[in-house]
Amino acid sequence: MNQHARLDERPIPFIDVAAQRRRLGGAIDEAIARVLAHCQFIHGPEVRALEAELAAFCGARHVIACSSGTDALLLALMAWAIGAGDAVICPTFTFCATAEMVALLGATPVLADVDAQTFNLEPESLQRAVATAKRLGLRPRAVIPVDLFGLPADHDAIAAVAAEHGLLVLDDAAQAFGASYRGKKLGALATAATTSFFPAKPLGCYGDGGAVFTDDDALAVRLRSLRVHGEGPDKYDAARIGITGRLDSIQAAVLLEKLKIFPEEIAARNRTAARYADGLAGVATVPRVGNEQTSVWAQYTIRLAPGRRDALAAALKAQGIPTAVYYRKPLHRQEAYCRFPLADGGAPVSERLAEEVISLPMHAYLEPQLQDRIIAAIRCALGA
Ligand SMILES: Cc1ncc(COP(=O)(O)O)c(C=O)c1O
């Protein structure tokens, strides 16, 4: 490994969108050219084709492609008429978009703690969050589990708590489309699920994009309407208040090409994760994936003893190796979200993770030789 470190000093991208572009360039150029030729830029045939391909890929009955992962959450919450007086339980250790749309609709995100191994919503904290919501006079309506860093949440345990309290389950799979839980792909698990096609996501387009997945026919009809200004059966019937939430045909064309190689890319990400796990065993807490789950490794996130992270990041940066911290502050510590209730019992795990986590370069095109350079640099910086 030290030999590689001397031989190869190229800067390493954190996520290499350009490598995938080199692989797929011609096919994507042609797909975009087809849209430029037919000029149906909004909701053209590529959007319908993409929805059908995504449904076949994950097993959901309906796929509603839309403008972003955030709008996907918004559409689902609007379709359920979530609003003032409603509580929606969200993990506090997540990207803000999860709770943002709840707050935007005037409902109250109630923030719950996560599990230390999986970083995902902890079912007992979910139970406590429901009690907290009731104590505050709110109606617990829904829960948004997040499949953080590409790993599915504990969906069966969450579904059991949701059933006990009559909660709708909206799976925020923005980081995890392509992953599976007990033999089912995300998208086909919860009452509804959402994902993001932001370029850095495991399946990303060349701009903003997202999708909602559901098996509920009536919900799908409302989602399709809400996506286009709440349109009714006739285009200029305004049946409800909606948004401009469409995915454009060029992004759908890009995604159709990328979907063809997505399974291969997931396999490559898993090989990269396995190499990190071997190389870093004993020097950091590496993520573990349960037997009944698969991850798409949106991030490869390790944990270090408190106080060691910033020195490691600086040592790696000096060698051209980027890192990132997701998330330095849980939502209940963020200026915009600290006014929302935290589940009884607090969020001690999220607080600790915010001090300990650091994410390493991860993508489907990370060459083993470069990865060994990263592993060697980490081991050296940590004195292993
Ligand atoms: C967990 C989570 N939810 C929602 C989103 C929002 O997705 P988008 O950026 O496509 O709006 C993201 C994006 O990073 C995310 O990580």
The ligand as an ORCA input file, in Angstrom:
! r2SCAN-3c Opt
* xyz 0 1
  C     -32.318     12.135      3.153
  C     -32.629     13.114      2.065
  N     -33.898     13.472      1.859
  C     -34.246     14.325      0.882
  C     -33.293     14.882      0.047
  C     -33.714     15.890     -0.968
  O     -33.412     15.522     -2.272
  P     -33.248     16.651     -3.405
  O     -31.916     17.280     -3.217
  O     -33.357     15.898     -4.692
  O     -34.346     17.616     -3.243
  C     -31.952     14.538      0.225
  C     -30.913     15.119     -0.642
  O     -29.755     15.139     -0.353
  C     -31.604     13.637      1.256
  O     -30.339     13.265      1.465
*
